[in-house]
């Protein structure tokens, strides 16, 4: 067909006399930039990397090719592939454009024998007997549902509110925050904030209000300062997070007035609790591409004791980890709150102890317990941590220099802070002496 216009043929390209070159490229957004493109064929795109943090994400490859078609009327972007998991560019094109009359994007879905009758039916039958799920994708052009081992794409789509990217603070709402910290060199550091609303049936629904992701490289302290400002804007002074980094997340957030407490649940446990919430449509997710991608890519792995949910090899779950933590924590707090109760004030009779209540002097009158006294414990972070309490006590003793003497530890005049008072140093030394920690 091309013999009459063929000018040169090499191992890498076919050059035609009309100044057109046919080349084969590796799937890379770096090597495909800078060309004027008449047509591009992306082969087996369903199995290309779909995670945006991978070395060559398919979205970036497509974005690198499209500008080269801008000046060519009728330029064509062709994607040919056997279907795979219900995620990525091929699935999105199928979901949006397949079977749509008048759509400028044509999606053609056909089985192998419809495209190539020369393939024997017996060959396909043997593969169907060995691995039905794989064979249906390879020879019948069906997207695989078994790859979505943790959650189905339909459930995720039903939970996403289209066009909602962030919500402002609502007066009177109670917000919960969750942080997935990072050292700033390899993984992203993420924050999610959520609150709970009740529908007409009294069912609690978690609403994700905000998601922030800072990709590496970055300064961890600068990101902590940014996240602390966002948390305060939603009235959140205590935040949960995973146990990454030991004590440094707690120490850095404390500097900016936020009490960071490691979550009692593991990341896998949060995902396991998130699943029934999404399946029962009790959560509203933001229309956030990274959130949706990471959620759909989570995989279930069988273990000796219980299943483990985690991201695929080479993948990431920083965004969905923060969102899952915020959703699960918010619902746990809301489900354990006491919204109303009725308890009369009791007068007369034999005095009895009432948990959370108090007696009024010596009279046989008892006040009812407060709602806080009746409220069960939750996994919600306390507003004042043990470290903060110790720091407050340290400051109190430092400010009241008589406290050392009042505790009967040393006669007045021999306190360890006295040598440091006066002169150029009027501070107060407060530390451990003689084996004691003050």
Buried (B, 14 or more C-beta within 10 A) or exposed (E): EEEEEEEEEEEEEBBBEEEEEEEEEEBEBEBBEEBEBEEBEBEEBBBBBBBBBBEBBBBBBBEBBEEBBEEEEEBEBEBEBBBBBBBBBBBEBBEEEEEEEEEEEEBEEEBBBEEEEEEEEEEBEEBBEEEEEBBBBBBBBBBBBEBBBBBBBEBBBEBBEEEBEEBEBEEEBBBBBBBBBBBBEEBBBBBBBBBBEEEEEEEBBBBBBBBBBBBBEBEBEEBBBBBBEBBEEBBBBBBBBBEBBEEBBBEBBBEBEBBBBBBEBEBBBBBBBBBEBBBEEBBBBBEBEBBBBBBBBBBBEEEEEEEBBBBEEEBBBBBBBBBBBBBBBBBBBBEEBEEEEEEEEBEEEEEEEBEBBEBEEEEEBBBBBEEEEBBEEBBBBEEEBEBBEEEEEEEEBBEEBEBBBEEEBEEEEEBBBBEBEEEEEEEBBBEEEEEEEB
